[in-house]
């Protein structure tokens, strides 16, 4: 006779065995009949629920976060896990020792106020978003029935948008002034490459010479440099998004730039260097070091000596500004937005 799903019969014990899953764990019960197995299954589930309820009443937010973040590691990128960890430090300091079931709306509001006083409204908003996400998961795990973050409003940011400051598009005059003073920088050719292609900095620093096809006049963008959960930088074999996989044509200007970079690398590091744009040690570059080089160049331009030489002041910007600058020049020269979308590796025209 064919047994129902989950059942087996153990001849040696002369008992039916029923295997079932409860809260993602596997359990077994035995009985002389299938009906007895069903009864024992329900009794065990009730017992587990009661035990779980008691445990849930005691679990602190810090204890719950430890299990929550382990699940997140299976679903999100290491850089996201790292970001969660940085933000969690603010939450843990104020609410970590509190039992999840005891957290009330007034606790969340107090926590928001304390972070804002010590840090910024932006930091408080990031912390509130993460706390809300964690507690929504606690609802799914039946630890709490409601999220005390609901109804707590995000604070108005006083910081200007990055698109108007560090991520802004440079004017042609600003671009020329920067490049005129960046010639001695190790990343000079990287700056020029970003301005000529609009690549993300992580895509450019992940490039190897195997990704550059001089014969077909093509550059293959298929990976990026990303941050791990331990704050290291590694090459990820997948780009930022699926649509980031793309091919960029090599213009005459780009070929000249890349040939020059190849000669520089061979002179500095020999032919052992696979990266197209390595750091000054011949290994993987990351945006922190590149942004620091930009700050040094801007410091020289904005110094009293720079002023004496008749240089205009250049407001701070980050390496991402080169991507925005490329986009702006393309649109100014009449490029269609859909073409720019493909060059940028964006999923939607709205993002472009």
FIGUMI-969079 format. One record per residue (C-alpha): residue in one letter; residue number from 1; z, y, x. Coordinates in Angstrom, 2 decimals. Example, Ala and Ser with C-alpha at 12.3 -4.5 7.8 and 13.67 -1.06 7.14 Angstrom:
% FIGUMI-969079
<base residuo="A" num="1" pz="7.80" py="-4.50" px="12.30"/>
<base residuo="S" num="2" pz="7.14" py="-1.06" px="13.67"/>
END
This chain:
% FIGUMI-969079
<base residuo="X" num="1" pz="0.00" py="0.00" px="0.00"/>
<base residuo="X" num="2" pz="-0.93" py="3.44" px="1.34"/>
<base residuo="X" num="3" pz="2.13" py="5.69" px="1.74"/>
<base residuo="X" num="4" pz="2.21" py="9.38" px="0.76"/>
<base residuo="X" num="5" pz="1.77" py="12.03" px="3.45"/>
<base residuo="X" num="6" pz="4.77" py="12.26" px="5.79"/>
<base residuo="X" num="7" pz="6.02" py="8.75" px="5.03"/>
<base residuo="X" num="8" pz="6.17" py="5.65" px="7.20"/>
<base residuo="X" num="9" pz="7.99" py="2.34" px="6.84"/>
<base residuo="X" num="10" pz="10.09" py="0.93" px="9.67"/>
<base residuo="X" num="11" pz="10.12" py="-2.84" px="9.37"/>
<base residuo="X" num="12" pz="13.02" py="-3.30" px="11.81"/>
<base residuo="X" num="13" pz="15.34" py="-1.02" px="9.80"/>
<base residuo="X" num="14" pz="13.67" py="-1.89" px="6.49"/>
<base residuo="X" num="15" pz="13.82" py="1.77" px="5.59"/>
<base residuo="X" num="16" pz="11.34" py="4.44" px="4.61"/>
<base residuo="X" num="17" pz="11.07" py="7.42" px="6.97"/>
<base residuo="X" num="18" pz="10.05" py="10.87" px="5.75"/>
<base residuo="X" num="19" pz="9.00" py="13.55" px="8.25"/>
<base residuo="X" num="20" pz="8.82" py="17.18" px="7.09"/>
<base residuo="X" num="21" pz="8.68" py="20.70" px="8.47"/>
<base residuo="X" num="22" pz="11.21" py="23.40" px="7.64"/>
<base residuo="X" num="23" pz="11.22" py="26.87" px="9.23"/>
<base residuo="X" num="24" pz="8.71" py="25.69" px="11.86"/>
<base residuo="X" num="25" pz="10.86" py="22.73" px="12.94"/>
<base residuo="X" num="26" pz="10.34" py="19.01" px="12.31"/>
<base residuo="X" num="27" pz="13.02" py="16.84" px="10.66"/>
<base residuo="X" num="28" pz="13.30" py="13.20" px="9.57"/>
<base residuo="X" num="29" pz="15.28" py="11.42" px="6.84"/>
<base residuo="X" num="30" pz="15.58" py="7.72" px="5.99"/>
<base residuo="X" num="31" pz="16.07" py="5.89" px="2.68"/>
<base residuo="X" num="32" pz="15.72" py="2.53" px="1.02"/>
<base residuo="X" num="33" pz="13.29" py="4.11" px="-1.43"/>
<base residuo="X" num="34" pz="10.95" py="7.08" px="-1.37"/>
<base residuo="X" num="35" pz="13.05" py="8.71" px="-4.08"/>
<base residuo="X" num="36" pz="16.14" py="8.45" px="-1.84"/>
<base residuo="X" num="37" pz="14.14" py="10.06" px="0.98"/>
<base residuo="X" num="38" pz="13.15" py="12.96" px="-1.27"/>
<base residuo="X" num="39" pz="16.79" py="13.49" px="-2.29"/>
<base residuo="X" num="40" pz="17.98" py="13.44" px="1.32"/>
<base residuo="X" num="41" pz="15.18" py="15.85" px="2.27"/>
<base residuo="X" num="42" pz="16.38" py="18.41" px="-0.32"/>
<base residuo="X" num="43" pz="20.02" py="17.95" px="0.71"/>
<base residuo="X" num="44" pz="19.12" py="18.53" px="4.37"/>
<base residuo="X" num="45" pz="17.08" py="21.60" px="3.53"/>
<base residuo="X" num="46" pz="19.98" py="23.08" px="1.53"/>
<base residuo="X" num="47" pz="22.32" py="22.39" px="4.43"/>
<base residuo="X" num="48" pz="19.93" py="24.01" px="6.89"/>
<base residuo="X" num="49" pz="19.55" py="27.06" px="4.64"/>
<base residuo="X" num="50" pz="23.32" py="27.53" px="4.45"/>
<base residuo="X" num="51" pz="23.71" py="27.15" px="8.20"/>
<base residuo="X" num="52" pz="20.80" py="29.52" px="8.76"/>
<base residuo="X" num="53" pz="22.34" py="32.05" px="6.40"/>
<base residuo="X" num="54" pz="25.59" py="31.99" px="8.35"/>
<base residuo="X" num="55" pz="23.74" py="32.42" px="11.66"/>
<base residuo="X" num="56" pz="21.65" py="35.23" px="10.22"/>
<base residuo="X" num="57" pz="24.77" py="37.13" px="9.25"/>
<base residuo="X" num="58" pz="25.92" py="37.15" px="12.88"/>
<base residuo="X" num="59" pz="22.72" py="37.83" px="14.81"/>
<base residuo="X" num="60" pz="22.61" py="41.19" px="16.60"/>
<base residuo="X" num="61" pz="19.48" py="43.30" px="16.88"/>
<base residuo="X" num="62" pz="19.32" py="42.56" px="20.63"/>
<base residuo="X" num="63" pz="19.50" py="38.80" px="19.99"/>
<base residuo="X" num="64" pz="16.81" py="39.02" px="17.35"/>
<base residuo="X" num="65" pz="14.58" py="41.15" px="19.62"/>
<base residuo="X" num="66" pz="14.71" py="38.44" px="22.32"/>
<base residuo="X" num="67" pz="13.21" py="35.87" px="19.96"/>
<base residuo="X" num="68" pz="10.84" py="38.42" px="18.38"/>
<base residuo="X" num="69" pz="9.33" py="39.50" px="21.70"/>
<base residuo="X" num="70" pz="8.72" py="35.88" px="22.71"/>
<base residuo="X" num="71" pz="6.57" py="35.46" px="19.61"/>
<base residuo="X" num="72" pz="4.76" py="38.73" px="20.33"/>
<base residuo="X" num="73" pz="3.81" py="37.48" px="23.81"/>
<base residuo="X" num="74" pz="1.65" py="34.85" px="22.12"/>
<base residuo="X" num="75" pz="-0.20" py="37.38" px="19.98"/>
<base residuo="X" num="76" pz="-0.62" py="40.67" px="21.89"/>
<base residuo="X" num="77" pz="-1.81" py="41.78" px="25.32"/>
<base residuo="X" num="78" pz="0.68" py="41.89" px="28.25"/>
<base residuo="X" num="79" pz="0.24" py="45.67" px="28.41"/>
<base residuo="X" num="80" pz="1.46" py="45.89" px="24.80"/>
<base residuo="X" num="81" pz="4.47" py="43.70" px="25.62"/>
<base residuo="X" num="82" pz="5.26" py="46.05" px="28.50"/>
<base residuo="X" num="83" pz="5.00" py="49.05" px="26.17"/>
<base residuo="X" num="84" pz="7.33" py="47.37" px="23.65"/>
<base residuo="X" num="85" pz="9.84" py="46.72" px="26.42"/>
<base residuo="X" num="86" pz="9.88" py="50.35" px="27.55"/>
<base residuo="X" num="87" pz="10.43" py="51.59" px="23.99"/>
<base residuo="X" num="88" pz="12.99" py="48.87" px="23.24"/>
<base residuo="X" num="89" pz="15.29" py="50.27" px="25.95"/>
<base residuo="X" num="90" pz="15.94" py="53.34" px="23.78"/>
<base residuo="X" num="91" pz="16.63" py="51.20" px="20.69"/>
<base residuo="X" num="92" pz="18.83" py="48.72" px="22.54"/>
<base residuo="X" num="93" pz="21.05" py="51.45" px="23.93"/>
<base residuo="X" num="94" pz="21.93" py="52.72" px="20.46"/>
<base residuo="X" num="95" pz="21.54" py="49.76" px="18.08"/>
<base residuo="X" num="96" pz="21.27" py="46.61" px="20.21"/>
<base residuo="X" num="97" pz="24.85" py="45.42" px="19.67"/>
<base residuo="X" num="98" pz="24.78" py="46.04" px="15.92"/>
<base residuo="X" num="99" pz="24.28" py="43.09" px="13.58"/>
<base residuo="X" num="100" pz="20.86" py="43.18" px="11.92"/>
<base residuo="X" num="101" pz="22.37" py="42.79" px="8.44"/>
<base residuo="X" num="102" pz="24.64" py="45.80" px="9.03"/>
<base residuo="X" num="103" pz="21.96" py="48.33" px="10.00"/>
<base residuo="X" num="104" pz="21.66" py="51.01" px="7.31"/>
<base residuo="X" num="105" pz="19.34" py="53.95" px="6.79"/>
<base residuo="X" num="106" pz="21.98" py="56.38" px="8.07"/>
<base residuo="X" num="107" pz="22.19" py="54.35" px="11.32"/>
<base residuo="X" num="108" pz="18.43" py="54.70" px="11.77"/>
<base residuo="X" num="109" pz="18.59" py="58.45" px="11.11"/>
<base residuo="X" num="110" pz="21.45" py="58.84" px="13.61"/>
<base residuo="X" num="111" pz="19.52" py="56.80" px="16.17"/>
<base residuo="X" num="112" pz="16.44" py="58.99" px="15.62"/>
<base residuo="X" num="113" pz="18.50" py="62.16" px="16.09"/>
<base residuo="X" num="114" pz="20.12" py="60.88" px="19.30"/>
<base residuo="X" num="115" pz="16.82" py="59.89" px="20.90"/>
<base residuo="X" num="116" pz="15.26" py="63.24" px="20.01"/>
<base residuo="X" num="117" pz="18.19" py="65.09" px="21.60"/>
<base residuo="X" num="118" pz="17.98" py="63.05" px="24.81"/>
<base residuo="X" num="119" pz="14.19" py="62.66" px="24.99"/>
<base residuo="X" num="120" pz="11.45" py="64.00" px="22.70"/>
<base residuo="X" num="121" pz="10.26" py="63.70" px="19.11"/>
<base residuo="X" num="122" pz="7.35" py="61.57" px="20.36"/>
<base residuo="X" num="123" pz="9.74" py="59.09" px="22.01"/>
<base residuo="X" num="124" pz="11.82" py="58.96" px="18.82"/>
<base residuo="X" num="125" pz="8.70" py="58.28" px="16.74"/>
<base residuo="X" num="126" pz="7.59" py="55.44" px="19.03"/>
<base residuo="X" num="127" pz="11.06" py="53.93" px="18.82"/>
<base residuo="X" num="128" pz="11.13" py="54.23" px="15.03"/>
<base residuo="X" num="129" pz="7.71" py="52.54" px="14.73"/>
<base residuo="X" num="130" pz="8.87" py="49.63" px="16.90"/>
<base residuo="X" num="131" pz="12.21" py="49.28" px="15.09"/>
<base residuo="X" num="132" pz="10.38" py="49.24" px="11.77"/>
<base residuo="X" num="133" pz="8.07" py="46.52" px="13.06"/>
<base residuo="X" num="134" pz="11.00" py="44.39" px="14.30"/>
<base residuo="X" num="135" pz="12.93" py="44.73" px="11.05"/>
<base residuo="X" num="136" pz="9.85" py="43.91" px="8.96"/>
<base residuo="X" num="137" pz="9.76" py="40.66" px="10.90"/>
<base residuo="X" num="138" pz="13.46" py="40.14" px="10.11"/>
<base residuo="X" num="139" pz="12.57" py="40.39" px="6.41"/>
<base residuo="X" num="140" pz="9.94" py="37.67" px="6.87"/>
<base residuo="X" num="141" pz="12.57" py="35.54" px="8.60"/>
<base residuo="X" num="142" pz="14.88" py="36.10" px="5.59"/>
<base residuo="X" num="143" pz="17.60" py="37.75" px="7.65"/>
<base residuo="X" num="144" pz="17.54" py="40.94" px="5.58"/>
<base residuo="X" num="145" pz="16.12" py="41.85" px="2.17"/>
<base residuo="X" num="146" pz="14.98" py="45.41" px="2.90"/>
<base residuo="X" num="147" pz="13.99" py="47.55" px="5.87"/>
<base residuo="X" num="148" pz="16.46" py="50.40" px="6.51"/>
<base residuo="X" num="149" pz="13.67" py="52.31" px="8.29"/>
<base residuo="X" num="150" pz="11.84" py="52.80" px="5.00"/>
<base residuo="X" num="151" pz="12.17" py="56.39" px="3.87"/>
<base residuo="X" num="152" pz="13.02" py="57.69" px="7.35"/>
<base residuo="X" num="153" pz="10.31" py="60.24" px="8.13"/>
<base residuo="X" num="154" pz="8.60" py="60.57" px="11.47"/>
<base residuo="X" num="155" pz="9.30" py="63.82" px="13.29"/>
<base residuo="X" num="156" pz="6.73" py="66.51" px="13.89"/>
<base residuo="X" num="157" pz="5.51" py="66.41" px="17.46"/>
<base residuo="X" num="158" pz="5.78" py="69.64" px="19.40"/>
<base residuo="X" num="159" pz="3.50" py="68.37" px="22.15"/>
<base residuo="X" num="160" pz="-0.16" py="69.48" px="22.02"/>
<base residuo="X" num="161" pz="-2.69" py="66.71" px="21.47"/>
<base residuo="X" num="162" pz="-4.00" py="65.03" px="24.63"/>
<base residuo="X" num="163" pz="-7.58" py="65.79" px="23.56"/>
<base residuo="X" num="164" pz="-6.73" py="69.48" px="24.09"/>
<base residuo="X" num="165" pz="-4.88" py="69.01" px="27.40"/>
<base residuo="X" num="166" pz="-4.97" py="66.03" px="29.78"/>
<base residuo="X" num="167" pz="-7.80" py="64.21" px="27.94"/>
<base residuo="X" num="168" pz="-9.88" py="67.31" px="27.31"/>
<base residuo="X" num="169" pz="-13.53" py="67.55" px="28.27"/>
<base residuo="X" num="170" pz="-14.08" py="69.70" px="31.37"/>
<base residuo="X" num="171" pz="-16.58" py="72.53" px="31.33"/>
<base residuo="X" num="172" pz="-19.46" py="72.37" px="33.80"/>
<base residuo="X" num="173" pz="-17.76" py="75.06" px="35.90"/>
<base residuo="X" num="174" pz="-14.48" py="73.09" px="35.95"/>
<base residuo="X" num="175" pz="-16.30" py="69.88" px="36.86"/>
<base residuo="X" num="176" pz="-18.14" py="71.55" px="39.74"/>
<base residuo="X" num="177" pz="-14.96" py="73.23" px="41.02"/>
<base residuo="X" num="178" pz="-13.10" py="69.91" px="40.99"/>
<base residuo="X" num="179" pz="-15.86" py="67.93" px="42.75"/>
<base residuo="X" num="180" pz="-16.30" py="70.66" px="45.38"/>
<base residuo="X" num="181" pz="-12.65" py="70.15" px="46.34"/>
<base residuo="X" num="182" pz="-12.52" py="66.35" px="45.93"/>
<base residuo="X" num="183" pz="-14.99" py="65.40" px="48.67"/>
<base residuo="X" num="184" pz="-12.31" py="64.16" px="51.08"/>
<base residuo="X" num="185" pz="-10.51" py="62.09" px="48.43"/>
<base residuo="X" num="186" pz="-10.78" py="58.31" px="48.67"/>
<base residuo="X" num="187" pz="-11.75" py="58.21" px="44.98"/>
<base residuo="X" num="188" pz="-14.52" py="60.83" px="45.20"/>
<base residuo="X" num="189" pz="-17.29" py="58.38" px="44.35"/>
<base residuo="X" num="190" pz="-15.20" py="56.89" px="41.54"/>
<base residuo="X" num="191" pz="-14.87" py="60.36" px="40.00"/>
<base residuo="X" num="192" pz="-18.64" py="60.81" px="40.19"/>
<base residuo="X" num="193" pz="-19.23" py="57.33" px="38.73"/>
<base residuo="X" num="194" pz="-16.96" py="58.02" px="35.74"/>
<base residuo="X" num="195" pz="-18.67" py="61.35" px="35.10"/>
<base residuo="X" num="196" pz="-22.08" py="59.65" px="35.26"/>
<base residuo="X" num="197" pz="-21.30" py="56.62" px="33.07"/>
<base residuo="X" num="198" pz="-18.37" py="57.46" px="30.76"/>
<base residuo="X" num="199" pz="-16.71" py="54.16" px="31.69"/>
<base residuo="X" num="200" pz="-13.01" py="53.68" px="31.10"/>
<base residuo="X" num="201" pz="-11.15" py="53.88" px="34.41"/>
<base residuo="X" num="202" pz="-9.91" py="50.29" px="34.01"/>
<base residuo="X" num="203" pz="-13.49" py="49.07" px="33.60"/>
<base residuo="X" num="204" pz="-14.61" py="50.94" px="36.72"/>
<base residuo="X" num="205" pz="-11.77" py="49.72" px="38.92"/>
<base residuo="X" num="206" pz="-12.31" py="46.12" px="37.70"/>
<base residuo="X" num="207" pz="-15.99" py="46.23" px="38.75"/>
<base residuo="X" num="208" pz="-17.06" py="43.91" px="41.58"/>
<base residuo="X" num="209" pz="-20.36" py="43.90" px="43.41"/>
<base residuo="X" num="210" pz="-21.28" py="40.78" px="41.41"/>
<base residuo="X" num="211" pz="-21.36" py="43.07" px="38.34"/>
<base residuo="X" num="212" pz="-23.93" py="45.40" px="39.96"/>
<base residuo="X" num="213" pz="-27.54" py="44.21" px="39.82"/>
<base residuo="X" num="214" pz="-29.67" py="46.53" px="41.92"/>
<base residuo="X" num="215" pz="-32.82" py="44.48" px="41.25"/>
<base residuo="X" num="216" pz="-32.55" py="44.77" px="37.46"/>
<base residuo="X" num="217" pz="-30.98" py="48.25" px="37.69"/>
<base residuo="X" num="218" pz="-28.00" py="47.13" px="35.57"/>
<base residuo="X" num="219" pz="-24.20" py="47.27" px="35.68"/>
<base residuo="X" num="220" pz="-22.33" py="44.65" px="33.63"/>
<base residuo="X" num="221" pz="-19.07" py="45.78" px="32.02"/>
<base residuo="X" num="222" pz="-17.15" py="42.62" px="31.11"/>
<base residuo="X" num="223" pz="-13.54" py="43.07" px="32.24"/>
<base residuo="X" num="224" pz="-10.85" py="45.68" px="32.80"/>
<base residuo="X" num="225" pz="-7.70" py="46.36" px="34.78"/>
<base residuo="X" num="226" pz="-4.63" py="45.99" px="32.58"/>
<base residuo="X" num="227" pz="-0.88" py="46.18" px="32.99"/>
<base residuo="X" num="228" pz="1.19" py="43.01" px="32.73"/>
<base residuo="X" num="229" pz="4.55" py="42.69" px="30.97"/>
<base residuo="X" num="230" pz="6.14" py="42.90" px="34.46"/>
<base residuo="X" num="231" pz="4.47" py="46.26" px="35.19"/>
<base residuo="X" num="232" pz="1.88" py="44.84" px="37.59"/>
<base residuo="X" num="233" pz="-1.83" py="45.59" px="37.41"/>
<base residuo="X" num="234" pz="-4.32" py="42.71" px="37.20"/>
<base residuo="X" num="235" pz="-7.96" py="42.20" px="36.28"/>
<base residuo="X" num="236" pz="-8.31" py="40.90" px="32.75"/>
<base residuo="X" num="237" pz="-11.43" py="38.81" px="32.16"/>
<base residuo="X" num="238" pz="-11.83" py="40.40" px="28.75"/>
<base residuo="X" num="239" pz="-12.52" py="44.12" px="28.27"/>
<base residuo="X" num="240" pz="-10.48" py="46.39" px="26.01"/>
<base residuo="X" num="241" pz="-12.35" py="45.27" px="22.88"/>
<base residuo="X" num="242" pz="-15.15" py="42.83" px="22.08"/>
<base residuo="X" num="243" pz="-17.64" py="45.67" px="21.80"/>
<base residuo="X" num="244" pz="-16.67" py="46.85" px="25.30"/>
<base residuo="X" num="245" pz="-18.87" py="44.08" px="26.74"/>
<base residuo="X" num="246" pz="-22.04" py="46.00" px="27.57"/>
<base residuo="X" num="247" pz="-24.73" py="46.75" px="30.12"/>
<base residuo="X" num="248" pz="-25.15" py="50.19" px="31.71"/>
<base residuo="X" num="249" pz="-28.50" py="51.18" px="33.25"/>
<base residuo="X" num="250" pz="-28.52" py="52.22" px="36.91"/>
<base residuo="X" num="251" pz="-30.21" py="55.59" px="37.27"/>
<base residuo="X" num="252" pz="-31.49" py="56.92" px="40.58"/>
<base residuo="X" num="253" pz="-28.33" py="59.05" px="40.86"/>
<base residuo="X" num="254" pz="-26.11" py="56.04" px="40.21"/>
<base residuo="X" num="255" pz="-27.96" py="53.83" px="42.69"/>
<base residuo="X" num="256" pz="-27.55" py="56.44" px="45.43"/>
<base residuo="X" num="257" pz="-23.84" py="56.74" px="44.61"/>
<base residuo="X" num="258" pz="-23.30" py="52.96" px="44.60"/>
<base residuo="X" num="259" pz="-25.20" py="52.42" px="47.86"/>
<base residuo="X" num="260" pz="-23.04" py="55.10" px="49.47"/>
<base residuo="X" num="261" pz="-19.89" py="53.45" px="48.10"/>
<base residuo="X" num="262" pz="-21.00" py="50.07" px="49.43"/>
<base residuo="X" num="263" pz="-21.46" py="51.53" px="52.92"/>
<base residuo="X" num="264" pz="-18.03" py="53.20" px="52.75"/>
<base residuo="X" num="265" pz="-16.36" py="49.94" px="51.71"/>
<base residuo="X" num="266" pz="-18.07" py="47.97" px="54.49"/>
<base residuo="X" num="267" pz="-17.00" py="50.54" px="57.04"/>
<base residuo="X" num="268" pz="-13.38" py="50.67" px="55.83"/>
<base residuo="X" num="269" pz="-12.72" py="47.08" px="54.76"/>
<base residuo="X" num="270" pz="-15.66" py="44.95" px="55.91"/>
<base residuo="X" num="271" pz="-17.65" py="42.74" px="53.58"/>
<base residuo="X" num="272" pz="-14.48" py="41.00" px="52.32"/>
<base residuo="X" num="273" pz="-13.91" py="43.75" px="49.70"/>
<base residuo="X" num="274" pz="-15.28" py="42.61" px="46.33"/>
<base residuo="X" num="275" pz="-14.15" py="45.63" px="44.29"/>
<base residuo="X" num="276" pz="-16.64" py="48.44" px="43.98"/>
<base residuo="X" num="277" pz="-13.88" py="51.06" px="43.81"/>
<base residuo="X" num="278" pz="-10.79" py="49.65" px="45.59"/>
<base residuo="X" num="279" pz="-7.69" py="51.63" px="46.50"/>
<base residuo="X" num="280" pz="-7.26" py="52.90" px="50.06"/>
<base residuo="X" num="281" pz="-5.82" py="49.52" px="51.08"/>
<base residuo="X" num="282" pz="-8.93" py="47.67" px="49.93"/>
<base residuo="X" num="283" pz="-7.23" py="46.10" px="46.93"/>
<base residuo="X" num="284" pz="-7.14" py="46.70" px="43.18"/>
<base residuo="X" num="285" pz="-6.87" py="50.38" px="42.20"/>
<base residuo="X" num="286" pz="-5.03" py="51.52" px="39.08"/>
<base residuo="X" num="287" pz="-4.94" py="54.70" px="37.01"/>
<base residuo="X" num="288" pz="-1.51" py="55.75" px="38.31"/>
<base residuo="X" num="289" pz="-2.78" py="56.14" px="41.88"/>
<base residuo="X" num="290" pz="-6.00" py="57.77" px="40.68"/>
<base residuo="X" num="291" pz="-4.16" py="60.28" px="38.48"/>
<base residuo="X" num="292" pz="-1.90" py="61.09" px="41.43"/>
<base residuo="X" num="293" pz="-4.98" py="61.86" px="43.58"/>
<base residuo="X" num="294" pz="-6.27" py="64.16" px="40.84"/>
<base residuo="X" num="295" pz="-2.91" py="66.00" px="40.78"/>
<base residuo="X" num="296" pz="-3.09" py="66.54" px="44.54"/>
<base residuo="X" num="297" pz="-6.61" py="67.99" px="44.31"/>
<base residuo="X" num="298" pz="-5.58" py="70.26" px="41.43"/>
<base residuo="X" num="299" pz="-2.53" py="71.34" px="43.44"/>
<base residuo="X" num="300" pz="-4.78" py="72.43" px="46.30"/>
<base residuo="X" num="301" pz="-7.11" py="74.32" px="43.96"/>
<base residuo="X" num="302" pz="-4.21" py="76.08" px="42.22"/>
<base residuo="X" num="303" pz="-2.28" py="76.86" px="45.42"/>
<base residuo="X" num="304" pz="-1.98" py="80.39" px="46.85"/>
<base residuo="X" num="305" pz="-4.50" py="79.36" px="49.52"/>
<base residuo="X" num="306" pz="-6.97" py="78.31" px="46.82"/>
<base residuo="X" num="307" pz="-6.49" py="81.64" px="45.10"/>
<base residuo="X" num="308" pz="-7.15" py="83.46" px="48.38"/>
<base residuo="X" num="309" pz="-10.44" py="81.55" px="48.66"/>
<base residuo="X" num="310" pz="-11.45" py="82.88" px="45.25"/>
<base residuo="X" num="311" pz="-10.95" py="79.64" px="43.30"/>
<base residuo="X" num="312" pz="-10.22" py="79.84" px="39.59"/>
<base residuo="X" num="313" pz="-7.14" py="78.09" px="38.30"/>
<base residuo="X" num="314" pz="-7.86" py="74.60" px="36.95"/>
<base residuo="X" num="315" pz="-5.52" py="73.32" px="34.22"/>
<base residuo="X" num="316" pz="-4.13" py="69.78" px="34.66"/>
<base residuo="X" num="317" pz="-6.09" py="66.80" px="33.36"/>
<base residuo="X" num="318" pz="-6.01" py="63.02" px="33.71"/>
<base residuo="X" num="319" pz="-8.72" py="60.59" px="34.78"/>
<base residuo="X" num="320" pz="-9.53" py="59.95" px="31.10"/>
<base residuo="X" num="321" pz="-10.92" py="63.49" px="30.93"/>
<base residuo="X" num="322" pz="-14.01" py="62.29" px="32.83"/>
<base residuo="X" num="323" pz="-14.89" py="59.99" px="29.90"/>
<base residuo="X" num="324" pz="-14.58" py="62.86" px="27.43"/>
<base residuo="X" num="325" pz="-16.59" py="65.09" px="29.76"/>
<base residuo="X" num="326" pz="-19.42" py="62.54" px="29.93"/>
<base residuo="X" num="327" pz="-19.49" py="62.34" px="26.11"/>
<base residuo="X" num="328" pz="-19.59" py="66.11" px="25.75"/>
<base residuo="X" num="329" pz="-22.46" py="66.53" px="28.24"/>
<base residuo="X" num="330" pz="-24.41" py="63.76" px="26.47"/>
<base residuo="X" num="331" pz="-24.08" py="65.40" px="23.04"/>
<base residuo="X" num="332" pz="-24.91" py="68.83" px="24.50"/>
<base residuo="X" num="333" pz="-28.12" py="67.36" px="25.89"/>
<base residuo="X" num="334" pz="-29.11" py="65.91" px="22.51"/>
<base residuo="X" num="335" pz="-28.06" py="62.26" px="22.80"/>
<base residuo="X" num="336" pz="-27.72" py="60.53" px="19.42"/>
<base residuo="X" num="337" pz="-24.11" py="59.53" px="18.55"/>
<base residuo="X" num="338" pz="-25.12" py="55.88" px="18.01"/>
<base residuo="X" num="339" pz="-26.54" py="55.72" px="21.54"/>
<base residuo="X" num="340" pz="-23.34" py="57.21" px="22.93"/>
<base residuo="X" num="341" pz="-21.32" py="54.70" px="20.89"/>
<base residuo="X" num="342" pz="-23.15" py="51.83" px="22.60"/>
<base residuo="X" num="343" pz="-22.68" py="53.35" px="26.08"/>
<base residuo="X" num="344" pz="-18.97" py="53.86" px="25.38"/>
<base residuo="X" num="345" pz="-18.38" py="50.34" px="24.09"/>
<base residuo="X" num="346" pz="-16.82" py="51.64" px="20.88"/>
<base residuo="X" num="347" pz="-16.49" py="49.50" px="17.76"/>
<base residuo="X" num="348" pz="-17.04" py="52.39" px="15.35"/>
<base residuo="X" num="349" pz="-19.00" py="55.62" px="15.29"/>
<base residuo="X" num="350" pz="-15.88" py="57.36" px="13.96"/>
<base residuo="X" num="351" pz="-14.07" py="56.58" px="17.22"/>
<base residuo="X" num="352" pz="-16.96" py="58.00" px="19.23"/>
END
